[in-house]
Amino acid sequence: MKVMLLTAGTRGDVEPFFALARAAAARGHQVRIAIPENSGADTAGLDTVSLRMDFARLVSDQGVSPRAAVRTFRTVIRPAVGQLLSAAVEHIVAFAPDVVVYHPKVLSAPAAARRLGIPSVLVETVPALTPTREFPSPIIPAASLGPLNRASYAPARAATLMFRRQLQAALDLLPPGRTPATQTRATLVPVSPHLLPRPSDWPASVHLTGHWADKPAATEIDDELEAFLNGGDVVYPGFGSMKAGDARARGEAIIEAARRNGLKVLVATGWGGIDIPAAAMGGDVLVRESVAHHLVLPRAAAAIHHGGAGTVHAVARAGVPSVVVPFIADQPFWGAVLHRCGLGPQPVPYRKLSADTLARALGEAGNCRGQAARTGELMRAEDGTAVALGVLENLAGA
């Protein structure tokens, strides 16, 4: 079958789609994937096209401040989303796929598929669109809202209203004279059931597949990094695309907290969320812009991270405890999930991060190593992409 994948966001939104694309191609399917500019993910061997929106630049210019997003909504965000929605429609028409698989941010994908009579599949990398009584929407900062849990999903599902003009302009690019056929739809949730069991009230069309992870590339660790990892217990801090607050004070707190726990520090600075001042450097600190998670995480004593869905799964698969420092959106949700599973302490919100709070959290994380190792073994046995492909093949009649 011909599979059109469309994803938008930062690296954590792109890499699961790449894993699915490579798995589909390995089974003989023709796959094209539309992605944002400068995603940072490895596109080797993939047929990619651009959605003409640069999330990396957007985050770099504005950070992760909701206030900044509100200020620039009309001048920056709305026009950029308009370009993305139009590009998505153009790519779907040009490729003429048998099935369209899309990230929630690509609002024009399901509408275009419906107009063209093509089956469409929503991918909830974060389960924030399918209501359940069992927990509130992951973008709501609450452990439970009781009888209001299901109602908490309504705001996210109404997001199309903010971009209705851009959506209509994108759909105007569709060829005229097409009569929509009855459309089949499904939802894939690439989340491990060992972290989040499937809610009993989800409809049958929603499939909890397990995480989508690429087979690790045959990358080798350089001599400096190898020596560092062999020289004692290491904690890995990395906040990916998160850029907010005082990155230098955060770096100082991380180094101090790790030293109090007798840990060396392998820092991934990412897009600027951590800055290590020269005064805090030493033989127990190694700073890189990024590292290969699959090579480094299994050898770490713990990981300090922002709690994005992709990083959460990477750390849990590695069998390593997490200290989650959430910034925005669904990150507090994932921190709470890991704590509930015994894979880390209570999350430490980034505004409350200090050497004292982080030192205590790292101490508690040490007590989670046994459970983390057991969970990692179970998750490494999952094949979420195979489950997802089974759903897509049945949907498209392949």
N, C-alpha and C positions, 0 to 999 in steps of 0.2 A: 504494500500500500504506500501511498504518498502521504507523508505526515508533515504538517506545518506546525512548528513550535514557535511561540512568541512569548518572550519574557522581558521584563523591565525592572529596573531597580539597581542595586549594587551587586557586588560579586556573589553574595549569599543568595540572591534571587536568580542568578545566572547559572551557577555551577550545577544545581540539581537538574536543570533542563539540559545541560551539556551531557550529563550522565545518561539521561533518558535518550538523547539523540544518538549517542554512541552505541548504546545497547540496541536501539531500533535498527541502526545501520548494520550492526553485527548479525542481526536476524534477517537481513536482506531487504529491508524497507528503504525507500527513498526518502530522505529527511532533509528539510531545510529549516534553519532556525534564525529567527529575527531577534536581534539583541541590541541593547543600548551601546552607544559609543564608549570606548575606554573602560570596558567592564573589568579588566584585569585578569579575567579567566583565560585559560588556555584553549584557543580555537583550533588547534592542530587537528587536521583530518575532518573538519566539519564544514558543511556548506552553510555559511552565515551571510546574512544581509543586515543592513543597519536600520534601526528604528529612528535614527536621526535625533536622538536625545541623549545628552551626556550627563548621567546622574553623578558621575565622579566630580565633574566641574561644579554641578549644582551644590553638592555637599561641601566641596572645597570653598566655594564662594560664601555660602550661608551657614555652614556648620549644620547642627541638627536642632536649631532653635525653632520651636513652633511660632514664636513671635516674628522671626525673620521670614518664615514662610507666609505668614499672614500679610506682612508688609509688601512682599514681592509677588503675591498671588496673581494679580492682574498683569503685571509687567513682565514677569519672568516665567512663573510656573504654568499659567494657563496657555501662553503661546507655545511653550516647549511640549506640553502634553498634546496640544493640537497637532504639532508636527508628528509626534509619535503615533497618534491615532490614525492620521492619514497614511503614514508609511505602512502601518500594519495592514490596512485595507489594500493598498497597492500590492504588497507582497502576497497576500492571500489570493488576489485575482491572478497575478502573474504565475503563481505556482500551481493553481488549480488542484488543491490537495483532496485526498479522500477523507481526512479528518483534521480538524483544527484544535490544537492544544495550547491553552493560553494562561498567562499570569493574570490575576485580577486587575492589575494596573493597565492592561491592554484592553480598555473598555470597548473598543470598536471590533474586537475579534469575534465575540459571540454574535453581535448584531450582523456583521458581514456574513458569517457562516450561515446564519438563519436566512438571510436574503438569498444566498446562493444555494440553499438546500444541502449544506454540508454538516455532518455531525460535529459538535463542538464539545470540548472537554475542559472544564475549569480545573486549574491546579491551585490548591490552597496550601502553599508552603507553610502558612500559618493558618490554623483552622478558625478563621475569623468571619466566615460568611455563612456557614451552615449552622443554624441555631440548634442549641441543645439545652436541656434542663440541667445538665450535669455540671456545667461551669459557664461563667459569663464570657462574653467576647474577649479574646486575648488582648484587645487594645483598651479594655476597661481595667483600670487599676484597682481591682477588687478580687478577693479570693472567691467570694460567692455573693450573689444578689438574691439568693433564694428563689422565690416564684418569678422574679424579674430576669432571671438568667437568659431566657430565650429572647425577651424583648431587647436585651442589650446589643443584639446583632443588627438591629434595624439601621442605625446610623451608617455603618460600613456598607451595607447593601444599597444605601441611597446615594453613594458617592457620585454616581453618574450625573446627578442633578447639577453638580458644580461645573461639569464640562459638557453640558447638553449641546451648546452651540458648536463646540469643537467636534463632538461626536457626530452631529448631523452633517457638518462639512465633510468629515471623513467618509460618511456613508454615501454622500453625493458623488463620490468617485466611483461607485459601483456601476457596472454596465447596465443600461436600461433594459427593460423588457424581460427580466427574469421572474419567473413565478416561483416563490418559495415552496419547497416541499416540506412535508412533515419532518421536523428536526428531532434527532435523538441527542440527548445531552447527558453528561455524567460529570462527576467530580472526583478528582484524585487528590488524596492528602498524603504527601510523601513524608510522613512522620512515623517514627518507630512506635509500635504498640507497647514496647518495653518502657517507653517514656510516657505515653499517653494512650491508654486503652480506648478502643472505639466506643463512643457513647451509644447506648442502647436505643436512643430515639433518633439517630441519624437515618435517613431513608436509604433504601437498598441501592440507589444510584450513586451513593457516596462511598468511596473505597479507600480505606486506610491501608496503604500499600507497604509501609515500611519506608525508610529513608532511601533516597536515590543518591548513590555514591559511585563515582568513577573508579575503575580499577586503577590503583596507584601507578603513576609513571615511574619509570626506572631511573629516578633521579638519585644521585649520590650526594652524601653530605661531605662538605669540604673539610679539610684537615683541621682548620681552626674550630669549626663547630663540633666536629667529632671529639676533639680533645676536651672542649668545654663540657660536653654532655657526659663524658667519662670521668670528669673531675669531681663529682659529688652530686647530691640531690639538687634538681633544678626546678624552678617554677617558671612557667611561661605566661607572661602577660601580653595581651594584644587586644585592641579594641576596634580593629578593622576600619570601617569608614566613619566611626564615631569621632566627632570633633566638636567638643564643647567644653566650656570652663577653662580652668588653668591646667594645661597639659604638663607644665613643668612641676607644679606642686604635686600633681598626681604621680609623676615619675618618681619624685623624691619619696613620697609615701610608700610606693611599691617597693623601692629598694630597701627602705628602713624596715618595713614589715617583713620582707623576706629574710633579711639578716637576723632579725629577732627570732626567726624560726629555723635558722641554720641552713637557709636555702640560697643557692646561687640563682641568678636571674637572667633568663634569655628573653630579651625585649623585642617585640615586633612593633615598630612605631606606626605602621599602617599609614593612614591618611593624616596623621598628626595628633591622634588622641593621647599619645604619651611622648613626653620629652624628657630625656635624662640629662641633667646638667653635668658638666665636667667634674664638679666637686663630688658628685655621687658615684662616679665611675671607680672601678677597681678590677682586680683579677676575678672577682665573683660576678661580674656583670658583662654581658655581651649584647650589643645592640645591632639589630638588623632591621631593614625596612619590612621584610616579610620572610617567612620560612615555610618549608613544605610541611603542612600539618601531619601528613601520614608518616613522615620520617621522624618528626620531633616529638609529637604529643605522646606516643606510647612510651617514650623514655623520660617523660616529665613526672614529677611528684604531684603536681597540681597545675591547673590553668586558671588564670584570672582573665575574664573576658566579659564582653558587653551583653551576652545572652541572645545574640541573633540566632535564628533557627538553624542556619548552616553550621555555625561554630558550636552550638549546643550539641548537635549530632556528631560532629567531628570529634569533640572531646569525649563524649560518652562512648562512641565506638572505640576510641583508643583505650578505654578502661581507666580513665583518669578522673579524679574529683575536680569539680568546678567551683570557683568563687565568682559568682556573677555580679557584675557592677552595671546595672541597667541604666540606660540613658532615656530611651523613648519607646513609645508604641508597645509592641508585644514583648519586649525584653524582660519586664518584671514578671510576666506570665511564665516565660521559660525558666527564669530563676526559681520561681515557686515550684514549677514542675520538677526540676532537678532536686530541690530540697526535699520535696515530698517523696521522691524516689530514693532518698538516702545517698544522693550523688554529690552533695555539697551543702554548705551552711545556708542560712537565710541570705537572700540577696543583700548587697550593700549598695544602695543608690549612689550614683556618682557624686551627688552633692554632699553626701555624708562620708565620703571616702577620706580616711586619714590613716596615718601609720598605725594608730591604736585599733581602729575598727578593722582594718585589713589584717593586722597581725593576729587578732582573735579569730577572724574568719579562716585564715590559713591554718591555724592550729586545729580548728574544727574540721577542716577539709581532710587533715591527716587521718581522722577517724573514719572517713568514708572510703578509704582505698579498697577495702575488701569488697564492698558492695559495688563500687565502680568497676572493679576487675570482672566481677560476675556479669554485670550488665553489659560491659563491652564485649564479652565473649558471645552473649546472646545476640547482640546487635550485628556483630560481624558475620553471623550466620544468615542474616536476612538478605533477600534479593528483591528490594523494592522495585527496581526497574523491570524485572521479569513480571511481577504482579501487575504493574501498570501497563505493560505491553499486552498482557493477556486481555485486559479490559479494552484497550484501543483496538486490538485485532477483532474482538467480538463486535465492537461497535461499528467498525467499518466493513465487516463481513470479509476480512482478509483470511 
